Structures are given as structure tokens and as C-alpha cells.
């Protein structure tokens, strides 16, 4: 394939070196003549293990050429990959000026080109950027999106110091486009990279780099906060986190990473408060830990506001326990949501086949008597009774019983889902809390 890469910084140099070593013909473009000269001499413009050898080999085999000539690069390639920098502005948002400047240059040349051209955005950009780029290219080139050209998102997941390895061993190859011709070009370009090939909407692909890196930052911060607390308690922070990481069933897993309802129950809120209190007692600042419960409270409020926004008075809750397959109502977010909506004047009924107010015992019973003593007045004995009352059904807990019950709902009913049911075959309106 013939590929042009715009921006010969970190991502651009790695991409150019790897693609050219795979046999593709690559033209690297940069306004910095020193970078161009270094690459054409077989040298790397950045410090990265093995990159010097990759570039030297590619240049020697005449598979890699660097230039400042945008027109030559675009006219002689089928794909243009944009790898220019997107630094933060003062307000934290990304400065996309470099991206739009390069796109405008490419678009002006596309006006003279007859063949289909793919522009791949590898730079980290804000969701919605590609939509703006499409408008810019059509206006500047006079060409038509999806016919003469396509703009696709292809974020990179490279770590400095191990970028060559990461290029060939990514978690997945992520492509944001709806264009079949572009998908085929990407498959050909990355045929030597053994990784899952995921195709999604452009805006989904655009946001993934933000999410991945923020989660990595979250993990580093969490480990350091636990490390500080451990040392203050005269414990070995490395040993503490090593034992923590050996739980790959829950701790290091996908288990708690599904968006939906807030957390609750007898353990998570209680132990988070205890860890916060321990930090305060030791005089430590642990802002990450200290804001977990506040984040959860804000999500509960978001759920309440989202339900209220549907403007339906008669509401039925399917599940009131803090999660499915239990009768535990202690610190259940569903209880908080119900109480808030009752306070706003909504007419609420609840169905939960695991909860029977007359059989609740111990601390669970005490919690109900103190928090929602009128629970028994809100409970109904069957889903049919709940459905008869409710115009809006809030799915708090998902279970097998629901699969058949929801399919027969009248088209006038509305479902608001907090638990992630499968909406296939539903005839009524469906809203997901985060989807």
C-alpha cells in the first residue's frame, strides 16, 4: 500500500517505521526540516528502543521517505494518516488547530485527485471532530464524503519506551468508520498486526483514548494512595497491592466495569467510608478514595433526574434490592431513588420477587423500618399488577424472570433500564441510563 503520514513526532515516527518495515511504501510529512532530514538519513527524530534500526532499514530499502511537500505525499498515496500533536488549551480541552491545518492542506490537494482517498485520524481528538473534518474537506475540496473520500478514526495505544512492541501487540485495532472501502483498506494496512479488529462509530473510537488513559491514571493514583496509607500504617505498600492484584476474579477484571446503576449494599459503602476514616485518622490526603462516595451519589442523582425527565407520574420499579438475586435493601440505590421520587409526588409501586417485607429479618428489617417503613404499602405481588399500575417501568434488577415478562408489554409503556437488560424484541419505548 502507499501511505502518507502527517506529523513525524512520536506516534508518526513509530507508525511510519513499522508500516514501512512491513513492506508498505510510506511518505512521512512534517514542516520541521530537521526531522525530515534525520529520517532521510536513516536516523530517528525521537528516542525510542529499536526505532533507529527500523527507520534505517526502511530508508535503505526505499520504503520510507520523508518530505515537507504535502502535494507530493497526497497525490502518491491512497491513505493519509494524521499524527500531529493535540496539546491541551488553558481550559483543558484539546487544541485541534494542527489537525485542522493539516486536513485543510490535504483537502485542497484532493480537489485535484480522481481516486478515493482515506484520511485516518490517529491523533487524539475530541468526540465529534471527524464530523467537523468531513465538513471542512467537502467545503475545501468540492469532493463528496463516502464517495470521493472518507475520514476515519484509528486511535493508537502506544507507550513510550515500548512503542514498537505495543504497535505489534495492541489490545485491539480500533477503527471508527461506516465506510466498507475504508474498512478493507485498514484490514490490508494492519494485516500483520495480530489483534482483534473492532469497527465502531467514529465518535466512539474518538473517545476511547481519553477513557483508556484516564483509567490508567486512575489506577496509578489508586495504587499510590493505598501505598501512602500502607506506609503510614507501617505496612509494605508493594505487598498490599501485590495481594490485591492476585484477585483477578473481581479486583483486576471486567466485573465492576459495566455502566448502569450505582453501587450499594452492606459492604462497598461501609468499607469505603472506613478507608476514608482511616486516612483522615492518619492525617493523609487521599482525594481519589475520598470522592468515590460523592461520585456514586452524583450518579444516583443523575438516575433520579433522568427518570423525572420522562415526565411520567405512575412509575413501577422492578427490583428494589441493591442488586439482583438478593433481598438486601441496605443502602440500596433503588431505595434512595424511590424515596426521592415519592418526595417529588410520583405514584410509585414496586415488584421484587426476592423481597417480602413480612419476612425481612435482622439488620435488613431494621434498615427498612428506619428508612422506608411504608415499603409494604408500595409492594405488589406480581409483575402483572405492577404493569397494570405503571406507565413507566424502571428496571433496577435484571433476572431470568424478566425475559418473558417484558416482551409482552403494551407499546404505550416506557422502560427505563438501570441494569442492562437485552432490549431485543421489546415493542415499547426503551431508555438506558448510560446507553
VOGU-3710 file (C-alpha; in Angstrom, 3 decimals, decimal comma):
1> xxxxxxxxxx> 0,000/0,000/0,000  1,005/3,633/-0,458  0,590/5,609/2,759  1,377/9,186/3,771  1,863/10,092/7,428  1,492/13,681/8,592  3,441/14,588/11,712  6,756/12,840/12,385  6,717/13,136/16,150  6,307/10,209/18,489
11> xxxxxxxxxx> 3,241/8,489/17,003  4,057/9,425/13,403  7,641/8,138/13,531  6,600/4,817/15,103  3,758/4,339/12,608  5,976/5,219/9,634  8,782/2,893/10,747  6,523/-0,095/11,428  4,361/0,241/8,319  7,375/0,638/6,015
21> xxxxxxxxxx> 9,116/-2,360/7,591  6,006/-4,400/6,791  6,509/-3,633/3,089  4,207/-0,643/2,658  5,550/2,403/0,845  5,400/5,295/3,310  5,882/9,028/2,789  6,343/10,928/6,029  5,415/14,629/6,042  6,487/17,282/8,531
31> xxxxxxxxxx> 7,054/21,038/8,484  10,225/20,547/10,548  13,053/20,151/8,040  15,386/18,767/10,695  13,040/15,816/11,349  12,716/15,224/7,619  16,484/15,244/7,188  17,050/12,872/10,112  14,641/10,287/8,753  16,002/10,518/5,208
41> xxxxxxxxxx> 19,454/9,873/6,680  18,108/6,757/8,416  18,041/8,284/11,893  15,221/8,568/14,422  13,926/12,019/15,420  12,944/10,666/18,878  14,464/8,375/21,491  12,725/5,005/21,413  14,222/1,483/21,615  14,791/-0,159/18,191
51> xxxxxxxxxx> 13,344/2,779/16,245  16,739/3,758/14,777  17,139/0,287/13,275  13,592/0,246/11,897  13,980/3,625/10,219  17,445/2,827/8,853  16,204/-0,449/7,335  13,130/1,197/5,792  15,065/4,098/4,276  17,727/1,758/2,882
61> xxxxxxxxxx> 15,048/-0,383/1,211  13,439/2,814/-0,163  10,158/2,030/1,578  10,313/5,180/3,689  10,803/8,750/2,509  10,313/11,992/4,450  9,354/15,320/2,895  7,833/18,739/3,511  5,902/18,507/0,232  2,236/17,881/1,099
71> xxxxxxxxxx> 1,082/17,699/-2,521  3,627/15,045/-3,476  2,615/12,952/-0,446  -1,137/13,092/-1,049  -1,000/12,572/-4,814  1,173/9,479/-4,464  -0,720/7,704/-1,662  -4,146/6,166/-1,033  -4,237/6,772/2,715  -3,162/9,800/4,723
81> xxxxxxxxxx> -2,622/9,216/8,445  -2,696/12,316/10,650  -0,415/12,085/13,689  0,100/15,730/14,627  0,047/16,948/18,223  -3,129/17,948/20,078  -1,933/19,670/23,274  -4,244/21,000/25,988  -5,618/24,520/25,900  -5,751/26,530/29,114
91> xxxxxxxxxx> -9,290/25,260/29,785  -8,163/21,626/29,463  -9,750/20,998/26,065  -7,555/19,835/23,209  -6,054/22,310/20,784  -7,007/20,831/17,412  -5,535/23,621/15,289  -2,709/21,444/13,970  -5,176/18,738/12,917  -7,442/21,167/11,043
101> xxxxxxxxxx> -4,465/22,902/9,417  -3,183/19,613/8,020  -6,655/18,494/6,947  -7,185/21,736/5,055  -3,897/21,260/3,195  -4,802/17,684/2,293  -8,309/18,727/1,208  -7,012/21,400/-1,153  -4,968/18,731/-2,938  -7,835/16,220/-3,003
111> xxxxxxxxxx> -9,609/18,671/-5,288  -7,088/17,625/-7,963  -7,276/13,901/-7,252  -9,607/11,479/-9,012  -9,241/8,336/-6,872  -10,798/7,570/-3,469  -8,699/8,829/-0,554  -8,863/7,734/3,082  -7,845/10,165/5,819  -7,146/8,352/9,080
121> xxxxxxxxxx> -7,084/10,400/12,285  -4,531/8,807/14,617  -4,069/11,961/16,705  -6,085/12,092/19,913  -9,136/14,249/19,136  -12,370/15,178/20,896  -15,560/13,240/20,019  -17,275/14,966/17,115  -14,041/16,150/15,490  -14,401/13,864/12,488
131> xxxxxxxxxx> -17,834/15,302/11,736  -16,262/18,774/11,574  -13,380/17,472/9,453  -15,815/15,982/6,937  -17,496/19,367/6,542  -14,099/21,067/6,113  -12,892/18,584/3,479  -16,120/18,797/1,460  -16,045/22,597/1,548  -12,350/22,865/0,642
141> xxxxxxxxxx> -12,069/20,075/-1,932  -15,509/20,106/-3,521  -15,497/16,309/-3,111  -18,220/14,150/-1,561  -17,890/12,277/1,737  -18,143/8,469/1,488  -17,816/8,656/-2,302  -14,575/10,506/-3,035  -13,087/10,300/0,452  -13,657/9,057/3,987
151> xxxxxxxxxx> -12,490/10,342/7,353  -11,942/7,594/9,914  -10,693/7,383/13,486  -7,857/4,982/14,288  -6,501/5,804/17,769  -3,135/4,410/18,846  -2,307/2,703/22,145  1,460/3,129/22,346  3,554/3,539/25,490  6,795/5,465/25,346
161> xxxxxxxxxx> 9,703/3,096/25,869  7,869/0,053/24,450  6,162/1,569/21,398  7,463/-0,910/18,795  6,233/-3,826/20,893  2,915/-2,083/21,543  2,414/-1,376/17,837  2,504/-5,100/17,057  0,712/-6,174/20,239  -2,181/-3,736/20,735
171> xxxxxxxxxx> -5,235/-4,633/22,858  -7,197/-4,308/19,613  -7,138/-2,458/16,316  -9,910/0,116/16,614  -11,472/1,689/13,533  -14,193/4,331/13,608  -15,925/4,425/10,231  -19,048/3,243/8,414  -17,325/3,022/5,021  -16,765/-0,520/3,694
181> xxxxxxxxxx> -13,968/0,587/1,347  -12,120/2,176/4,267  -12,546/-0,929/6,418  -10,983/-3,031/3,663  -8,038/-0,598/3,402  -7,460/-0,722/7,172  -7,595/-4,526/7,147  -4,951/-4,581/4,428  -2,803/-1,992/6,213  -2,853/-3,850/9,542
191> xxxxxxxxxx> -2,839/-7,413/8,217  0,437/-8,189/10,025  -0,814/-6,930/13,383  -2,370/-9,842/15,258  -5,169/-8,261/17,278  -8,950/-8,110/17,363  -10,252/-5,824/14,639  -13,064/-3,662/16,053  -15,162/-1,406/13,830  -17,408/1,159/15,502
201> xxxxxxxxxx> -18,904/4,612/15,067  -16,326/7,421/14,623  -17,314/9,201/17,853  -16,950/6,015/19,894  -13,435/5,481/18,532  -12,577/9,140/19,164  -13,372/8,973/22,887  -11,544/5,704/23,623  -8,074/7,239/24,038  -9,423/9,623/26,687
211> xxxxxxxxxx> -11,075/6,776/28,578  -8,089/4,414/28,378  -5,549/6,963/29,566  -7,795/8,338/32,299  -8,318/4,812/33,621  -4,569/4,219/33,603  -4,140/7,462/35,541  -6,866/6,341/37,939  -5,067/3,047/38,591  -1,721/4,753/39,246
221> xxxxxxxxxx> -3,373/7,221/41,628  -5,271/4,464/43,449  -2,110/2,403/43,936  -0,213/5,438/45,214  -2,956/6,437/47,661  -3,037/2,889/49,036  0,767/2,914/49,099  0,869/6,127/51,152  -1,685/4,797/53,615  0,123/1,455/53,882
231> xxxxxxxxxx> 3,443/3,088/54,683  1,810/5,373/57,243  0,468/2,227/58,931  3,971/0,686/58,740  2,841/-1,822/56,109  4,576/-2,721/52,849  2,553/-0,994/50,129  4,012/-3,233/47,426  2,942/-6,367/49,296  -0,542/-4,927/49,905
241> xxxxxxxxxx> -1,070/-4,157/46,209  0,548/-7,408/45,114  -2,044/-9,370/47,108  -4,775/-7,044/45,795  -3,750/-7,764/42,188  -3,789/-11,531/42,693  -7,578/-11,355/42,764  -8,240/-11,484/39,029  -11,838/-12,582/39,581  -13,031/-9,209/40,884
251> xxxxxxxxxx> -10,183/-6,742/41,500  -8,301/-6,974/38,199  -11,165/-7,926/35,903  -14,076/-6,576/33,898  -16,594/-7,416/36,626  -17,331/-3,957/38,025  -16,785/-2,015/34,801  -20,271/-2,141/33,292  -22,178/1,177/33,339  -25,609/1,046/34,928
261> xxxxxxxxxx> -26,967/1,659/38,404  -25,000/2,977/41,362  -23,357/0,708/43,926  -24,860/-0,022/47,328  -25,272/-2,871/49,789  -23,719/-3,647/53,139  -20,064/-3,740/52,021  -18,952/-1,224/49,398  -20,277/1,978/51,018  -19,352/0,866/54,551
271> xxxxxxxxxx> -15,784/-0,159/53,750  -15,149/2,872/51,568  -16,183/5,110/54,481  -13,922/3,122/56,792  -10,941/3,512/54,452  -11,619/7,246/54,213  -11,811/7,495/58,003  -8,551/5,594/58,338  -6,850/8,070/56,011  -8,219/11,044/57,949
281> xxxxxxxxxx> -7,084/9,480/61,208  -3,555/9,131/59,841  -3,610/12,706/58,529  -3,279/11,644/54,877  -4,761/13,313/51,825  -6,461/10,670/49,632  -8,634/12,677/47,233  -9,363/9,735/44,945  -10,681/7,480/47,723  -12,426/10,400/49,427
291> xxxxxxxxxx> -14,504/11,201/46,329  -15,750/7,698/45,493  -18,947/8,020/47,521  -19,562/11,526/46,216  -19,280/10,214/42,644  -21,765/7,454/43,480  -24,192/9,980/44,984  -23,967/12,095/41,837  -24,793/9,040/39,718  -27,864/8,334/41,855
301> xxxxxxxxxx> -28,989/11,938/41,345  -28,388/11,530/37,597  -30,660/8,459/37,636  -33,375/10,363/39,520  -33,189/13,315/37,141  -33,249/11,029/34,078  -36,402/9,251/35,309  -38,084/12,549/36,207  -37,239/13,938/32,758  -39,545/11,337/31,175
311> xxxxxxxxxx> -42,495/13,132/32,862  -44,495/10,040/33,733  -46,395/10,017/37,042  -47,228/6,329/37,505  -43,937/4,501/37,917  -43,240/0,845/38,652  -39,888/-0,382/39,948  -38,736/-3,882/39,041  -36,270/-4,715/41,805  -35,634/-2,714/44,953
321> xxxxxxxxxx> -32,698/-4,638/46,459  -29,204/-3,222/45,900  -28,562/-5,842/43,211  -30,240/-8,863/41,621  -30,653/-12,261/43,323  -30,704/-10,855/46,859  -33,206/-9,366/49,320  -30,629/-6,980/50,830  -32,019/-3,456/50,890  -29,286/-1,831/52,960
331> xxxxxxxxxx> -28,024/1,312/51,215  -29,763/0,212/48,051  -29,583/2,990/45,459  -33,040/1,901/44,332  -34,432/2,768/47,761  -32,866/6,231/47,536  -34,309/6,744/44,047  -37,783/5,604/45,155  -37,724/7,888/48,201  -36,645/10,866/46,090
341> xxxxxxxxxx> -39,391/10,312/43,523  -42,050/9,853/46,225  -40,913/13,165/47,653  -41,456/14,737/44,223  -45,037/13,465/44,125  -44,710/10,455/41,832  -47,051/7,485/42,259  -44,750/4,531/42,921  -45,277/0,768/43,070  -42,547/-1,876/43,483
351> xxxxxxxxxx> -42,230/-5,507/42,450  -39,305/-7,611/43,676  -39,831/-11,347/43,920  -36,834/-11,643/46,265  -38,145/-9,097/48,757  -41,044/-9,905/51,022  -41,449/-7,224/53,678  -43,084/-9,624/56,117  -40,100/-11,993/56,044  -37,247/-9,483/56,377
361> xxxxxxxxxx> -35,099/-10,138/59,409  -32,222/-8,635/61,395  -30,318/-5,613/60,116  -32,201/-5,697/56,821  -35,513/-5,348/58,656  -34,107/-2,624/60,909  -32,865/-0,670/57,886  -36,295/-0,816/56,246  -38,108/0,230/59,414  -35,800/3,246/59,756
371> xxxxxxxxxx> -35,564/4,224/56,086  -38,778/3,283/54,299  -41,311/1,916/56,819  -44,030/2,349/54,182  -42,319/-0,214/51,887  -45,058/-2,808/52,327  -47,620/-0,298/51,054  -45,621/0,169/47,841  -45,010/-3,519/47,113  -47,179/-5,519/44,705
381> xxxxxxxxxx> -47,258/-9,293/44,445  -46,850/-9,790/40,697  -45,374/-8,220/37,619  -48,838/-8,129/36,068  -50,087/-5,988/38,964  -47,087/-3,678/38,591  -47,604/-3,384/34,842  -51,265/-2,534/35,334  -50,267/0,382/37,578  -47,213/1,726/35,772
391> xxxxxxxxxx> -46,839/3,695/32,580  -43,074/3,766/33,180  -41,169/0,685/34,346  -37,766/1,229/35,946  -35,650/-1,931/35,762  -33,478/-1,856/38,857  -32,512/-5,540/38,892  -32,207/-7,930/35,993  -33,118/-11,601/36,336  -34,258/-14,505/34,181
401> xxxxxxxxxx> -37,895/-13,969/35,114  -37,892/-10,661/33,228  -37,004/-12,139/29,833  -40,525/-13,265/29,030  -42,418/-10,655/31,029  -41,114/-7,573/29,233  -41,717/-8,838/25,707  -45,474/-8,754/26,153  -45,657/-5,148/27,333  -48,030/-2,747/25,635
411> xxxxxxxxxx> -46,414/-0,373/23,118  -47,532/2,593/25,217  -45,348/1,525/28,141  -41,893/3,015/28,699  -38,886/1,141/30,077  -36,008/2,901/31,828  -33,176/0,436/32,339  -30,571/0,652/35,104  -29,404/-2,952/34,912  -28,567/-3,727/31,278
421> xxxxxxxxxx> -31,386/-5,949/30,054  -31,460/-7,093/26,453  -33,995/-4,810/24,719  -34,373/-7,156/21,723  -37,996/-7,909/20,821  -39,381/-5,122/23,026  -42,311/-3,291/21,466  -42,389/-0,359/23,880  -40,110/2,666/24,232  -36,755/1,834/25,808
431> xxxxx> -34,196/4,081/27,510  -30,891/3,005/29,048  -29,376/5,034/31,843  -25,931/5,192/30,153  -26,641/3,870/26,677
//
